[in-house]
Amino acid sequence: MGAISMTTTDTEKLVLATIRALAADLTQAFKGGHPGTAMGAAAIGVALWRHLMVYNPKNPNWFNRDRFVLSAGHACLFQYIQLHLSGYDAWTLDALKQYHNPNFGIAAGHPEIEFPGIELTTGLLGQGIANAVGLAMASKHLAASFNKPDFPIVDNTIWCFTGDGCLQEGVGQEALSLAGHLGLGNLVVIYDDNS
């Protein structure tokens, strides 16, 4: 995969500004939460969901979809907004407005696997990295078992979004070491350095 070169159009600038304002509004309404990643990484999210990831919001359980793992689970608002903008039926604006509402589970304070577009529950720092490595290993195994020449049944990518805290945990470091040792070319780790 090569570098992505994009020029930002006025429409894209408006999309990014809208994402950032929505993140600020939702955390203000809740009087808490973590808007920083949703705001700071908005362009990364748009690049992933609009240009890079292969998925189908009308069939969120499609077998060969790319998987997105938000290792930094506290930054879930980033993922929730992208799922909403990508057309996942469950992720309506009304659902987003329930962010952190204890009586409404879909937009909880950390992503939970039972909702469309969420591949696994994360929250403990570093755990998402280890899970992403496991998903990449499983995809490689399935590809080796079922792919035929000129007929790839399994060729998906595992995208793992992480930050400082996850990379400082032993479980994350050890999982990344294993990924490198195994040469998992289907795993992309995106590091957000909060700048």
Backbone as numpy.savetxt, mean C-alpha at the origin, in Angstrom:
# Nx Ny Nz CAx CAy CAz Cx Cy Cz
12.50 -2.91 -13.87 11.65 -1.74 -13.87 12.54 -0.52 -13.87
12.32 0.37 -14.81 13.11 1.58 -14.93 12.55 2.72 -14.10
13.27 3.81 -14.12 12.82 5.00 -13.40 11.59 5.58 -14.07
10.76 6.21 -13.27 9.55 6.83 -13.78 9.82 8.32 -13.94
9.54 8.84 -15.09 9.70 10.26 -15.34 8.32 10.84 -15.59
7.94 11.80 -14.75 6.62 12.41 -14.90 6.74 13.92 -14.81
6.00 14.58 -15.63 5.82 16.02 -15.45 4.46 16.19 -14.80
4.37 17.14 -13.92 3.14 17.34 -13.18 2.26 18.35 -13.91
1.08 17.90 -14.30 0.12 18.77 -14.97 -0.70 19.51 -13.92
-1.47 20.47 -14.37 -2.35 21.19 -13.45 -3.36 20.24 -12.81
-3.85 19.27 -13.58 -4.81 18.30 -13.04 -4.15 17.47 -11.95
-2.92 17.01 -12.19 -2.22 16.22 -11.18 -1.94 17.04 -9.92
-1.60 18.32 -10.11 -1.39 19.19 -8.95 -2.67 19.32 -8.14
-3.80 19.42 -8.83 -5.09 19.51 -8.14 -5.39 18.21 -7.39
-5.11 17.08 -8.01 -5.33 15.78 -7.35 -4.49 15.70 -6.08
-3.22 16.06 -6.16 -2.35 15.99 -4.99 -2.81 16.96 -3.90
-3.20 18.15 -4.28 -3.69 19.12 -3.29 -4.98 18.62 -2.64
-5.84 17.97 -3.42 -7.09 17.44 -2.88 -6.82 16.31 -1.90
-5.89 15.42 -2.24 -5.53 14.32 -1.33 -5.01 14.89 -0.02
-4.15 15.88 -0.11 -3.56 16.47 1.10 -4.62 17.17 1.95
-5.52 17.88 1.30 -6.59 18.56 2.04 -7.53 17.54 2.68
-7.85 16.47 1.96 -8.72 15.43 2.50 -8.09 14.79 3.73
-6.80 14.48 3.66 -6.10 13.90 4.81 -6.14 14.84 6.01
-5.91 16.12 5.76 -5.96 17.10 6.85 -7.37 17.20 7.43
-8.37 17.24 6.56 -9.76 17.35 7.02 -10.18 16.13 7.85
-9.80 14.94 7.39 -10.21 13.72 8.10 -9.57 13.62 9.47
-8.29 13.96 9.57 -7.66 13.90 10.89 -8.14 15.03 11.79
-8.47 16.16 11.21 -9.03 17.26 12.01 -10.40 16.86 12.57
-11.21 16.22 11.75 -12.54 15.79 12.21 -12.41 14.76 13.33
-11.42 13.87 13.22 -11.20 12.86 14.25 -10.48 13.45 15.46
-9.80 14.55 15.26 -8.95 15.19 16.27 -7.77 14.29 16.63
-7.23 13.64 15.60 -6.07 12.76 15.78 -5.82 11.96 14.52
-4.94 11.00 14.65 -4.58 10.19 13.49 -3.24 10.64 12.93
-2.89 10.10 11.79 -1.58 10.35 11.19 -1.74 10.85 9.76
-1.87 12.16 9.56 -2.05 12.68 8.20 -0.74 12.83 7.42
0.39 12.81 8.11 1.67 13.13 7.48 1.99 12.31 6.25
1.85 10.99 6.35 2.20 10.14 5.21 1.22 10.34 4.07
-0.07 10.44 4.38 -1.07 10.65 3.33 -0.79 11.95 2.58
-0.31 12.95 3.29 -0.01 14.23 2.66 1.35 14.21 1.96
2.37 13.76 2.68 3.73 13.80 2.16 4.00 12.82 1.04
3.32 11.69 1.07 3.55 10.64 0.06 2.42 10.58 -0.97
1.63 11.62 -1.06 0.49 11.61 -2.00 0.94 11.30 -3.42
2.04 11.90 -3.86 2.51 11.65 -5.23 2.95 10.21 -5.42
3.54 9.62 -4.39 3.92 8.20 -4.46 2.67 7.35 -4.62
1.65 7.65 -3.84 0.40 6.89 -3.93 -0.24 6.98 -5.31
-0.28 8.18 -5.86 -0.87 8.36 -7.19 -0.04 7.59 -8.23
1.28 7.68 -8.12 2.13 6.95 -9.08 1.89 5.45 -8.98
1.77 4.93 -7.77 1.55 3.49 -7.59 0.20 3.06 -8.13
-0.88 3.65 -7.61 -2.22 3.18 -7.95 -2.64 3.57 -9.38
-2.08 4.65 -9.91 -2.50 5.07 -11.25 -1.60 4.52 -12.36
-0.31 4.38 -12.07 0.63 4.07 -13.14 1.36 2.73 -13.00
1.49 2.20 -11.81 2.37 1.05 -11.63 1.67 -0.25 -11.22
0.83 -0.18 -10.23 0.24 -1.42 -9.70 -0.81 -1.99 -10.66
-0.88 -3.31 -10.68 -1.86 -4.03 -11.49 -2.89 -4.60 -10.53
-4.14 -4.16 -10.66 -5.21 -4.56 -9.74 -6.54 -4.30 -10.41
-7.60 -4.76 -9.79 -8.95 -4.53 -10.32 -9.88 -4.23 -9.14
-10.24 -2.96 -8.93 -11.09 -2.64 -7.79 -12.46 -3.30 -7.83
-12.91 -3.71 -9.01 -14.20 -4.41 -9.12 -14.05 -5.89 -8.77
-12.82 -6.38 -8.72 -12.53 -7.77 -8.33 -11.31 -7.75 -7.42
-11.48 -7.27 -6.17 -10.33 -7.07 -5.29 -9.58 -8.35 -4.92
-10.20 -9.51 -5.14 -9.54 -10.78 -4.82 -8.96 -11.47 -6.05
-8.86 -10.76 -7.16 -8.26 -11.31 -8.37 -6.91 -11.93 -8.01
-6.70 -13.17 -8.40 -5.56 -13.96 -7.95 -4.21 -13.34 -8.29
-4.03 -12.84 -9.49 -2.72 -12.37 -9.93 -2.53 -10.86 -9.73
-3.30 -10.27 -8.85 -3.16 -8.83 -8.60 -1.83 -8.54 -7.91
-1.34 -7.34 -8.10 -0.24 -6.86 -7.29 -0.76 -6.68 -5.87
0.11 -6.88 -4.92 -0.26 -6.70 -3.51 0.46 -5.47 -2.96
-0.29 -4.63 -2.25 0.29 -3.47 -1.58 0.26 -3.73 -0.08
1.42 -3.66 0.54 1.53 -3.87 1.99 1.99 -2.56 2.61
1.17 -2.03 3.49 1.52 -0.81 4.21 2.16 -1.24 5.53
3.48 -1.39 5.53 4.15 -1.86 6.73 3.97 -0.86 7.87
4.04 0.41 7.56 3.82 1.46 8.56 2.31 1.64 8.72
1.67 0.68 9.39 0.20 0.63 9.45 -0.46 1.87 10.02
0.26 2.60 10.88 -0.33 3.82 11.44 -0.59 4.87 10.36
0.03 4.72 9.20 -0.16 5.65 8.08 -1.29 5.20 7.17
-2.25 4.46 7.72 -3.33 3.84 6.93 -4.15 4.83 6.13
-4.24 6.06 6.56 -5.02 7.05 5.82 -4.48 7.20 4.40
-3.18 7.06 4.23 -2.54 7.06 2.91 -3.20 6.01 2.02
-3.29 4.79 2.52 -3.86 3.69 1.74 -5.36 3.86 1.55
-6.07 4.27 2.58 -7.53 4.42 2.48 -7.91 5.42 1.39
-7.22 6.55 1.35 -7.52 7.57 0.35 -7.23 7.04 -1.06
-6.12 6.33 -1.22 -5.80 5.78 -2.54 -6.82 4.74 -2.98
-7.30 3.92 -2.05 -8.33 2.93 -2.39 -9.62 3.63 -2.81
-9.96 4.71 -2.13 -11.15 5.49 -2.49 -11.00 6.05 -3.91
-9.88 6.67 -4.18 -9.67 7.30 -5.49 -9.53 6.28 -6.61
-9.16 5.05 -6.27 -8.98 4.00 -7.28 -10.27 3.29 -7.64
-11.35 3.57 -6.91 -12.64 3.01 -7.29 -13.09 1.78 -6.55
-12.50 1.47 -5.42 -12.98 0.34 -4.61 -14.33 0.71 -4.03
-15.34 -0.10 -4.31 -16.72 0.21 -3.91 -16.86 0.46 -2.41
-16.16 -0.31 -1.59 -16.30 -0.18 -0.14 -15.70 1.12 0.40
-14.77 1.69 -0.33 -14.04 2.86 0.16 -14.66 4.15 -0.37
-15.87 4.42 0.08 -16.58 5.64 -0.31 -16.07 6.82 0.52
-16.45 8.01 0.12 -16.10 9.18 0.91 -16.74 9.10 2.29
-17.96 8.58 2.35 -18.62 8.42 3.65 -17.85 7.45 4.54
-17.28 6.39 3.95 -16.47 5.46 4.72 -15.22 6.16 5.25
-14.59 6.97 4.40 -13.40 7.71 4.84 -13.73 8.67 5.97
-14.91 9.25 5.93 -15.31 10.20 6.99 -15.45 9.52 8.34
-15.49 8.20 8.35 -15.57 7.44 9.60 -14.18 7.04 10.11
-13.14 7.64 9.56 -11.76 7.35 9.95 -11.62 7.36 11.46
-11.14 6.27 12.00 -10.90 6.09 13.44 -12.17 5.98 14.28
-13.33 5.93 13.67 -14.58 5.80 14.43 -14.63 4.39 15.03
-14.71 4.27 16.35 -14.72 2.94 16.97 -15.98 2.13 16.65
-17.02 2.78 16.16 -18.26 2.08 15.85 -18.39 1.74 14.36
-17.35 2.02 13.58 -17.38 1.77 12.14 -16.01 1.26 11.74
-15.91 -0.03 11.42 -14.62 -0.68 11.33 -13.79 -0.51 10.09
-14.34 -0.12 8.95 -13.55 -0.17 7.71 -12.37 0.78 7.71
-12.48 1.94 8.29 -11.40 2.93 8.28 -10.78 3.06 9.67
-10.38 1.92 10.21 -9.80 1.89 11.55 -8.43 2.56 11.57
-7.82 2.61 12.73 -6.53 3.27 12.90 -5.35 2.52 12.31
-5.56 1.28 11.91 -4.57 0.47 11.20 -5.32 -0.36 10.17
-4.70 -0.68 9.03 -5.39 -1.47 8.00 -5.71 -2.87 8.51
-6.89 -3.35 8.16 -7.32 -4.69 8.59 -7.70 -5.51 7.37
-7.24 -6.74 7.34 -7.28 -7.61 6.17 -8.69 -7.89 5.65
-9.69 -7.79 6.47 -11.03 -8.20 6.02 -11.70 -7.21 5.07
-11.05 -6.11 4.76 -11.67 -5.11 3.90 -11.02 -5.09 2.51
-11.81 -4.83 1.46 -11.29 -4.86 0.08 -10.10 -3.93 -0.11
-9.07 -4.45 -0.77 -7.88 -3.67 -1.06 -6.82 -3.73 0.02
-7.15 -4.30 1.16 -6.19 -4.45 2.25 -5.68 -5.89 2.22
-4.41 -6.07 1.97 -3.85 -7.42 1.83 -3.57 -8.09 3.16
-3.22 -7.30 4.17 -2.98 -7.87 5.49 -3.06 -6.79 6.55
-3.31 -7.23 7.76 -3.39 -6.33 8.89 -1.97 -5.97 9.31
-1.71 -4.67 9.47 -0.39 -4.24 9.92 -0.54 -3.26 11.07
0.54 -3.04 11.74 0.53 -2.13 12.87 1.84 -2.21 13.62
2.27 -3.43 13.95 3.55 -3.60 14.62 4.66 -3.25 13.64
5.53 -2.35 14.03 6.58 -1.89 13.12 7.46 -3.05 12.66
7.71 -3.11 11.37 8.55 -4.14 10.77 7.80 -5.37 10.31
6.65 -5.63 10.93 5.88 -6.83 10.62 5.40 -6.85 9.18
5.02 -5.71 8.65 4.55 -5.64 7.27 5.64 -5.99 6.28
6.88 -5.60 6.58 8.00 -5.97 5.70 8.12 -7.48 5.65
8.09 -8.12 6.81 8.22 -9.58 6.86 7.08 -10.25 6.10
5.88 -9.73 6.25 4.74 -10.29 5.51 4.90 -10.08 4.01
5.40 -8.93 3.60 5.60 -8.66 2.18 6.63 -9.62 1.59
7.69 -9.89 2.35 8.70 -10.86 1.89 8.05 -12.23 1.75
7.21 -12.61 2.71 6.50 -13.88 2.62 5.59 -13.95 1.40
4.87 -12.88 1.11 4.01 -12.84 -0.07 4.84 -12.97 -1.35
5.99 -12.30 -1.39 6.86 -12.38 -2.57 7.40 -13.80 -2.75
7.77 -14.43 -1.64 8.24 -15.82 -1.71 7.13 -16.74 -2.22
5.92 -16.55 -1.71 4.79 -17.39 -2.14 4.51 -17.19 -3.62
4.55 -15.96 -4.09 4.31 -15.69 -5.51 5.38 -16.35 -6.38
6.63 -16.26 -5.95 7.72 -16.91 -6.69 7.50 -18.43 -6.74
7.09 -19.01 -5.62 6.84 -20.45 -5.57 5.69 -20.83 -6.51
4.61 -20.08 -6.46 3.47 -20.36 -7.35 3.86 -20.21 -8.82
4.66 -19.19 -9.11 5.11 -19.00 -10.50 5.96 -20.18 -10.96
6.85 -20.64 -10.09 7.70 -21.78 -10.45 6.88 -23.05 -10.63
5.79 -23.16 -9.91 4.96 -24.36 -9.98 4.00 -24.36 -11.17
3.46 -23.19 -11.54 2.36 -23.16 -12.49 2.62 -22.43 -13.80
3.59 -21.53 -13.84 3.84 -20.80 -15.08 4.41 -21.73 -16.15
4.02 -21.50 -17.37 4.52 -22.24 -18.53 5.18 -21.24 -19.47
6.08 -21.70 -20.34 6.68 -20.76 -21.29 5.61 -20.00 -22.07
5.76 -18.70 -22.13 4.82 -17.81 -22.83 3.42 -17.81 -22.23
3.27 -18.34 -21.02 1.96 -18.36 -20.36 2.14 -18.16 -18.86
2.44 -16.92 -18.45 2.63 -16.67 -17.02 1.28 -16.56 -16.30
1.04 -17.46 -15.41 -0.18 -17.41 -14.61 0.03 -16.50 -13.40
1.22 -16.56 -12.83 1.55 -15.74 -11.66 2.76 -14.88 -12.02
2.55 -13.58 -12.10 3.66 -12.66 -12.38 3.44 -11.31 -11.69
2.84 -11.37 -10.52 2.51 -10.13 -9.81 3.71 -9.58 -9.04
3.54 -8.35 -8.59 4.55 -7.64 -7.81 4.00 -7.37 -6.43
4.86 -7.46 -5.43 4.50 -7.12 -4.06 5.14 -5.76 -3.77
4.32 -4.79 -3.44 4.77 -3.43 -3.14 4.68 -3.23 -1.63
5.78 -2.88 -0.99 5.80 -2.68 0.46 6.22 -1.24 0.75
5.35 -0.51 1.42 5.61 0.89 1.78 6.04 0.91 3.24
7.20 1.49 3.51 7.74 1.46 4.86 8.38 2.79 5.23
8.64 2.94 6.50 9.29 4.13 7.01 10.42 3.77 7.96
10.95 4.78 8.63 12.08 4.59 9.54 11.82 3.54 10.61
10.67 3.64 11.26 10.38 2.74 12.38 10.43 1.28 11.98
9.86 0.95 10.83 9.85 -0.44 10.37 11.25 -0.93 10.06
12.08 -0.05 9.51 13.44 -0.45 9.14 14.35 -0.57 10.35
13.94 -0.01 11.48 14.74 -0.10 12.69 14.44 -1.35 13.50
13.41 -2.07 13.12 13.04 -3.29 13.84 13.78 -4.49 13.26
14.21 -5.38 14.14 14.94 -6.57 13.71 14.18 -7.42 12.72
12.87 -7.56 12.93 12.08 -8.41 12.03 12.12 -7.87 10.60
12.07 -6.56 10.45 12.14 -5.96 9.13 13.51 -6.13 8.50
14.56 -5.91 9.29 15.92 -6.05 8.79 16.21 -7.49 8.36
15.80 -8.44 9.19 16.05 -9.85 8.86 15.26 -10.28 7.63
14.03 -9.82 7.51 13.21 -10.17 6.35 13.82 -9.60 5.07
14.31 -8.36 5.13 14.93 -7.76 3.95 16.23 -8.48 3.59
16.96 -8.93 4.60 18.17 -9.71 4.34 17.82 -11.00 3.60
16.76 -11.66 4.03 16.31 -12.88 3.36 15.87 -12.59 1.93
15.14 -11.49 1.74 14.69 -11.12 0.39 15.87 -10.92 -0.54
16.91 -10.26 -0.05 18.11 -10.07 -0.86 18.81 -11.38 -1.16
18.91 -12.23 -0.15 19.54 -13.54 -0.33 18.80 -14.38 -1.37
17.48 -14.32 -1.34 16.67 -15.10 -2.28 16.52 -14.43 -3.64
16.94 -13.18 -3.74 16.83 -12.46 -5.02 15.38 -12.26 -5.44
14.56 -11.79 -4.52 13.13 -11.63 -4.80 12.90 -10.39 -5.66
13.00 -10.55 -6.96 12.82 -9.46 -7.90 11.38 -9.00 -8.04
10.45 -9.72 -7.43 9.04 -9.34 -7.48 8.63 -8.52 -6.25
9.59 -8.13 -5.43 9.33 -7.33 -4.24 9.92 -5.94 -4.43
9.08 -4.92 -4.26 9.54 -3.53 -4.32 9.26 -2.90 -2.96
10.31 -2.42 -2.30 10.16 -1.76 -1.01 10.33 -0.27 -1.23
9.33 0.48 -0.81 9.34 1.94 -0.95 9.57 2.53 0.43
10.65 3.26 0.58 11.02 3.86 1.85 10.63 5.33 1.86
9.79 5.70 2.80 9.38 7.09 2.97 10.22 7.68 4.10
11.09 8.63 3.76 11.97 9.21 4.77 11.40 10.49 5.38
10.12 10.71 5.18 9.42 11.85 5.77 9.94 13.20 5.29
10.46 13.25 4.08 10.92 14.56 3.60 10.14 14.97 2.37
